[in-house]
Amino acid sequence: MSSNIALSAKGVSKHYDIYSRPLDRLLHLFLGSNFKKGKSFTALSDVSFEVEKGETLAIIGRNGAGKSTLLQVICGILTPNQGDVQINGRVAALLELGAGFNPEFTGRENIYMKAAIYGLERKAVDELIPEILAFAEIGDFIDQPVKTYSSGMFVRLAFAVIAHLKADILVIDEALAVGDVYFTQKCMRFLREFATHGTLLFVSHDTHTVVNLCKKAIWLDAGKVVASGDAKNVCDAYLGSFFEDKLNSIESVKDDSSDQPTKQKTNEFGLMGAKIVSVELKDSDGAPLIVVGRRVSAKLIVICEATENISKPIIGFFIKDRVGQMLFGDNSIELAPDWQEMQAGDRCRVEFAFKMPHLATGDYTIGVAVGAGTQDQHVQHHWIHDALSFRSQAPPQLTGIMVMEELQCAVENIAAEIPNTVRHDVKK
């Protein structure tokens, strides 16, 4: 394995034998190949990938896709039936909640135990304890048995420990879904900083977090790699897959003679009872809007066409940054409540008029979709991830994603009104 590769998986497969009764498992243990086994479940099938040092890789997929199994193989908890995993560096993992903790031990005792597993001496752990406690923020509970902890306290302590083990590779499995918003933000700040020098494997169902944190992604389904590559592209394809089953079943009913439903482009999907014909972004004068500045009046014009009768049609849009984070958007449900029907062959022009927020300098895309139903219960007929793009040019003082509008700043010296207050004079 190249010295630049942090992790390599080649042809990794993992399957489990399923027995109809416990006695069959025991008989197979003693009789081996002479005993007819039951069914076999394949959790991973011929999974191969490489992660370079300093890369951030997300592993996405639906429940039961094999994500956690793959991480456990990588961490050495499970042994694959076929294939090989090679690691170049120290790995620290946060897998299922509370894994590796003894519930009878206190939080402090578990810190020492966990660190010892990773090969740290007690003296080194003594030096790390203040940092771990400061990060975990669980107070006096550190000296209470962890069986008394809430799930949030569990993940705080567990994350704080692995964050300070000086690992080369971090493996995180859905841990951030448990903590509160403040701790989650603290963890995200740590992971972004760690990604500047370490290697990160991250499992999450939150595609927004994935595209924000990771450069690459692997999509697993039924234990197999469906797609791999740029995180945004893989996440877009993954989101589209949620409508594939419905689309396939409808297409199969429409055309029983076809073995395969009609293929669609990778950046769009839907039932196609209605379709997006064109999308335009214009300024107030009707000119194409390619570069936006502060407080630009914008019009997003979407033309859609029905191929079948549609009840309660919906047109929506969303604006995303260059890594695919959704920033803002809206739809026609409340803005055009009288639009209740489209007949097959109807073509409608929908126009959204708004003041474009002043976005940070960079490139942005607009996604559009036509669906049917209500805000809570609806189907997608045609969803296009990146229908068009534009660029924003912001002033140099802008930090963050958007400029605040109508921003004012007032300074008042109140030190004289508050007794025993240390006064700090502001010097310009």
VOGU-3710 file (C-alpha; in Angstrom, 3 decimals, decimal comma):
1> mssnialsak> 0,000/0,000/0,000  1,278/3,445/-0,958  2,522/5,629/1,897  -0,017/8,271/0,804  -2,944/5,887/1,371  -4,495/5,984/4,835  -6,980/3,181/4,300  -7,478/0,548/1,622  -10,344/-1,938/1,274  -10,165/-4,570/-1,458
11> gvskhydiys> -12,974/-7,001/-2,251  -14,420/-6,910/1,269  -17,379/-9,249/1,752  -19,186/-10,229/4,923  -22,011/-12,718/5,249  -23,850/-14,358/8,130  -25,379/-17,812/8,322  -29,022/-17,795/9,366  -30,366/-20,790/11,266  -34,006/-21,642/11,828
21> rpldrllhlf> -33,303/-22,777/15,390  -30,434/-22,479/17,930  -29,779/-26,244/17,796  -28,847/-25,985/14,105  -26,170/-23,451/14,939  -24,715/-25,795/17,547  -24,788/-28,771/15,147  -22,998/-26,763/12,481  -20,349/-25,791/15,029  -19,597/-29,448/15,773
31> lgsnfkkgks> -20,263/-31,064/12,394  -18,878/-28,315/10,174  -19,342/-28,883/6,441  -21,137/-32,192/7,077  -24,126/-30,264/8,407  -26,414/-28,541/5,938  -26,480/-24,870/6,793  -29,487/-22,599/6,636  -29,794/-19,446/4,607  -27,005/-16,897/4,297
41> ftalsdvsfe> -27,334/-13,111/4,607  -24,802/-10,948/2,770  -24,059/-7,711/4,620  -21,168/-6,625/2,347  -20,356/-7,760/-1,171  -17,021/-7,045/-2,887  -16,547/-3,535/-1,448  -13,361/-1,819/-2,608  -12,096/1,741/-2,131  -9,076/3,756/-1,035
51> vekgetlaii> -8,827/6,837/1,148  -5,778/9,046/0,866  -4,239/10,702/3,908  -6,058/13,927/4,707  -9,204/12,971/2,768  -12,734/13,155/4,170  -14,969/10,296/3,030  -18,672/9,892/3,773  -20,462/6,555/3,652  -24,163/6,957/2,927
61> grngagkstl> -27,059/4,579/2,364  -30,398/3,535/3,737  -30,865/1,526/6,927  -29,488/-1,969/6,449  -27,257/-0,969/3,539  -24,113/-2,230/5,296  -22,625/1,068/6,498  -22,085/0,079/10,127  -20,861/-3,382/9,142  -18,249/-1,808/6,876
71> lqvicgiltp> -17,037/0,490/9,649  -16,781/-2,427/12,067  -14,682/-4,352/9,538  -12,443/-1,299/9,064  -12,006/-0,965/12,827  -11,201/-4,663/13,267  -14,330/-5,464/15,256  -15,553/-7,825/12,539  -13,497/-10,104/10,305  -14,517/-10,173/6,633
81> nqgdvqingr> -15,230/-13,513/4,956  -13,370/-12,345/1,864  -11,187/-9,378/1,068  -8,655/-7,324/2,908  -8,485/-4,009/4,789  -5,184/-2,227/5,345  -4,749/0,731/7,689  -1,863/3,176/7,716  -2,021/5,019/11,056  -3,851/5,004/14,388
91> vaallelgag> -7,647/4,693/14,120  -10,095/6,092/16,672  -13,749/5,177/16,240  -17,086/6,326/17,607  -19,538/3,670/16,472  -22,713/2,634/18,278  -23,619/4,685/21,340  -21,691/3,648/24,437  -19,585/1,030/22,653  -16,380/0,353/24,576
101> fnpeftgren> -17,683/1,795/27,851  -18,218/-0,295/30,960  -21,575/0,844/32,404  -20,436/0,112/35,969  -17,338/2,310/35,679  -17,404/6,046/36,183  -16,834/8,393/33,280  -13,293/9,064/34,474  -12,507/5,352/34,770  -13,869/4,745/31,291
111> iymkaaiygl> -11,587/7,456/29,906  -8,534/5,622/31,238  -9,845/2,263/30,033  -10,648/3,557/26,534  -7,283/5,298/26,241  -5,470/2,145/27,352  -7,177/0,198/24,570  -5,668/2,662/22,116  -2,227/2,209/23,641  -1,915/5,413/25,691
121> erkavdelip> -0,042/5,270/28,974  -1,639/6,570/32,159  0,720/9,552/32,348  -0,310/10,669/28,876  -3,989/10,302/29,798  -3,443/12,367/32,972  -2,293/15,229/30,744  -5,316/14,843/28,439  -7,974/14,627/31,170  -8,494/18,433/31,574
131> eilafaeigd> -8,991/18,844/27,808  -11,378/15,887/27,623  -13,469/17,162/30,545  -13,595/20,661/29,096  -14,785/19,302/25,749  -17,378/16,896/27,220  -18,915/19,456/29,613  -20,651/16,898/31,812  -19,496/18,390/35,130  -19,530/16,263/38,271
141> fidqpvktys> -21,117/13,361/36,388  -17,596/12,427/35,287  -17,236/10,605/38,611  -20,606/8,833/38,361  -21,183/5,407/36,731  -21,926/5,891/33,037  -25,049/3,692/33,394  -26,631/6,804/34,968  -25,841/8,960/31,892  -28,339/10,169/29,355
151> sgmfvrlafa> -27,690/9,369/25,698  -26,499/12,946/25,212  -23,968/12,661/28,045  -22,803/9,318/26,637  -22,001/10,789/23,244  -20,400/13,896/24,765  -17,930/11,807/26,714  -17,336/9,301/23,940  -16,659/11,991/21,342  -14,448/13,952/23,738
161> viahlkadil> -12,303/10,857/24,320  -11,719/9,935/20,668  -11,173/13,594/19,798  -8,129/13,702/22,071  -6,475/10,372/21,262  -4,182/11,962/18,650  -5,514/9,573/16,008  -4,551/9,683/12,341  -7,938/8,358/11,189  -11,298/9,142/12,779
171> videalavgd> -14,338/6,938/12,152  -17,699/8,475/13,119  -20,978/6,561/12,816  -24,117/8,716/13,224  -22,958/9,901/16,650  -23,837/13,560/16,134  -27,550/12,771/15,780  -27,813/12,359/19,571  -26,236/15,526/20,972  -27,864/18,930/21,387
181> vyftqkcmrf> -27,290/21,706/18,851  -24,469/23,363/20,818  -22,475/20,185/21,213  -23,138/19,206/17,605  -21,695/22,537/16,454  -18,670/22,013/18,693  -18,130/18,570/17,157  -18,474/19,954/13,629  -15,863/22,616/14,374  -13,533/19,930/15,672
191> lrefathgtl> -14,108/17,690/12,645  -13,464/20,535/10,202  -10,212/21,332/11,971  -9,258/17,643/12,121  -9,931/17,319/8,383  -7,156/19,821/7,686  -4,530/17,292/8,785  -6,234/13,927/9,462  -8,328/11,360/7,617  -12,052/11,176/8,347
201> lfvshdthtv> -14,637/8,453/7,645  -18,117/9,731/8,374  -21,478/7,938/8,265  -24,655/10,022/8,252  -28,165/10,114/6,816  -27,929/13,923/6,735  -26,731/14,715/3,211  -26,404/18,420/4,066  -23,798/17,567/6,704  -22,090/15,172/4,301
211> vnlckkaiwl> -21,604/17,739/1,521  -20,543/20,346/4,067  -17,944/18,155/5,722  -16,752/15,609/3,158  -15,149/15,874/-0,257  -15,903/12,312/-1,349  -18,678/9,826/-0,657  -19,533/6,167/-1,144  -23,157/5,098/-1,535  -23,891/1,590/-0,258
221> dagkvvasgd> -27,053/-0,341/-1,007  -27,635/-3,971/0,001  -23,945/-4,261/0,849  -22,715/-3,135/-2,576  -21,124/0,107/-3,746  -23,688/1,859/-5,962  -21,694/5,035/-6,576  -18,542/6,756/-5,370  -16,836/10,054/-6,062  -17,614/13,734/-5,421
231> aknvcdaylg> -19,793/14,017/-2,289  -22,343/16,355/-3,857  -22,854/14,206/-6,943  -23,177/11,003/-4,923  -25,636/12,622/-2,484  -27,759/13,952/-5,360  -27,946/10,471/-6,854  -28,759/8,997/-3,433  -31,624/11,454/-2,843  -32,984/10,632/-6,275
241> sffedklnsi> -33,015/6,943/-5,401  -35,821/7,498/-2,884  -38,178/8,020/-5,827  -36,729/5,269/-8,025  -38,797/2,423/-6,563  -42,034/4,313/-7,033  -41,036/5,335/-10,541  -40,006/1,794/-11,467  -43,229/0,247/-10,211  -45,396/2,745/-12,100
251> esvkddssdq> -43,370/2,367/-15,305  -43,561/-1,413/-15,013  -47,366/-1,244/-14,777  -47,510/1,064/-17,797  -45,301/-1,200/-19,935  -45,236/-4,842/-18,878  -43,294/-5,733/-22,025  -40,275/-3,744/-20,919  -37,773/-5,383/-18,595  -36,287/-2,019/-17,618
261> ptkqktnefg> -38,089/1,275/-16,901  -37,126/4,391/-18,799  -33,699/5,651/-17,689  -33,395/9,238/-16,454  -30,558/11,666/-16,158  -28,539/11,398/-12,955  -29,355/14,958/-11,834  -33,133/14,595/-12,189  -35,842/12,147/-11,252  -39,571/11,805/-10,669
271> lmgakivsve> -42,792/10,133/-11,781  -42,948/12,369/-14,883  -46,709/13,003/-14,720  -45,553/16,584/-15,250  -42,158/17,860/-16,333  -40,076/21,024/-16,148  -39,719/22,478/-19,640  -37,540/25,523/-18,908  -36,081/27,541/-16,024  -34,889/31,167/-16,248
281> lkdsdgapli> -33,515/33,647/-13,715  -34,057/37,287/-14,726  -33,749/40,768/-13,240  -36,608/43,248/-12,905  -36,073/44,407/-16,508  -36,343/40,883/-17,878  -32,642/40,465/-18,642  -30,895/37,173/-17,751  -29,431/37,341/-14,247  -25,989/35,757/-14,271
291> vvgrrvsakl> -24,090/37,842/-11,682  -26,015/39,143/-8,667  -25,186/42,016/-6,354  -26,805/43,490/-3,280  -30,627/43,648/-3,125  -31,159/42,545/-6,703  -34,797/42,113/-7,699  -35,007/38,640/-9,210  -37,605/36,642/-11,088  -37,425/32,886/-11,343
301> iviceateni> -39,594/31,719/-14,225  -40,452/28,017/-14,440  -42,478/26,509/-17,281  -43,939/23,069/-16,708  -46,095/20,761/-18,779  -48,495/18,032/-17,649  -48,402/14,654/-19,369  -51,365/13,449/-17,297  -54,072/15,010/-15,144  -52,497/16,445/-11,988
311> skpiigffik> -54,451/17,383/-8,865  -52,966/19,990/-6,503  -49,784/20,712/-8,507  -46,800/22,277/-6,756  -43,799/24,135/-8,173  -40,858/24,735/-5,843  -37,281/25,949/-6,013  -34,205/25,895/-3,806  -30,884/27,704/-4,033  -27,725/25,828/-3,066
321> drvgqmlfgd> -24,100/26,799/-2,649  -21,244/25,186/-4,533  -21,095/22,143/-2,226  -24,838/21,513/-2,370  -26,054/23,020/0,908  -29,620/24,280/0,548  -29,701/27,959/1,550  -33,285/28,997/0,882  -36,280/28,381/-1,345  -40,071/28,226/-1,455
331> nsielapdwq> -42,981/26,709/-3,353  -46,357/27,614/-4,794  -48,595/25,979/-2,184  -49,229/29,149/-0,183  -48,091/31,634/-2,836  -50,579/30,392/-5,473  -53,370/28,623/-3,537  -55,869/28,833/-6,420  -53,735/26,624/-8,675  -55,449/23,296/-8,075
341> emqagdrcrv> -55,500/21,407/-11,384  -53,439/20,667/-14,480  -54,939/18,710/-17,356  -52,843/16,490/-19,591  -51,257/18,735/-22,199  -51,524/21,922/-20,099  -48,454/24,135/-20,038  -48,101/26,589/-17,131  -45,749/29,501/-16,508  -44,930/30,018/-12,818
351> efafkmphla> -43,063/33,146/-11,736  -41,440/33,726/-8,349  -40,446/37,361/-7,674  -38,136/38,132/-4,738  -35,210/40,200/-3,511  -32,123/38,075/-3,890  -30,223/37,940/-0,564  -26,681/39,201/-0,909  -24,764/35,973/-0,926  -21,074/35,469/-0,266
361> tgdytigvav> -18,902/35,624/-3,376  -19,106/32,343/-5,230  -21,138/30,138/-7,547  -24,675/28,972/-6,785  -27,193/26,643/-8,398  -30,983/26,631/-8,501  -32,882/23,395/-8,223  -36,534/23,183/-9,231  -39,253/20,586/-8,857  -42,858/19,999/-9,845
371> gagtqdqhvq> -44,920/17,751/-7,617  -48,483/17,202/-6,447  -50,208/17,059/-3,066  -49,782/19,009/0,141  -46,817/20,358/2,050  -46,714/17,240/4,216  -47,911/14,593/1,751  -46,774/14,906/-1,858  -45,095/13,112/-4,737  -42,352/14,368/-7,032
381> hhwihdalsf> -43,117/14,362/-10,748  -39,911/16,031/-11,952  -37,031/17,156/-9,745  -33,930/18,780/-11,243  -31,019/19,262/-8,837  -29,087/21,938/-10,756  -31,349/23,514/-13,366  -29,201/26,629/-13,759  -26,402/28,540/-12,049  -25,405/32,104/-11,220
391> rsqappqltg> -22,569/33,927/-9,490  -22,656/36,314/-6,535  -20,204/39,162/-6,076  -20,050/40,316/-2,458  -18,144/43,110/-0,677  -14,892/42,038/1,015  -16,236/42,555/4,549  -18,877/39,848/4,142  -18,262/36,834/6,369  -20,584/33,866/6,412
401> imvmeelqca> -23,137/32,964/3,771  -25,312/36,069/3,430  -25,287/39,797/4,150  -27,741/40,959/6,814  -30,226/43,487/5,475  -31,212/46,675/7,315  -28,320/46,162/9,724  -27,702/48,923/12,236  -25,157/49,302/15,027  -25,468/51,528/18,110
411> veniaaeipn> -22,863/51,979/20,870  -23,786/53,291/24,316  -21,461/53,745/27,281  -23,313/52,306/30,293  -20,361/51,749/32,655  -21,360/54,735/34,835  -24,818/53,229/35,395  -23,519/49,939/36,753  -21,648/50,032/40,095  -18,477/47,980/40,575
421> tvrhdvkk> -18,069/47,461/36,839  -14,629/47,311/35,304  -14,584/49,909/32,544  -12,906/49,308/29,201  -12,473/52,334/26,966  -12,839/51,728/23,262  -9,955/53,142/21,245  -10,180/53,689/17,518
//
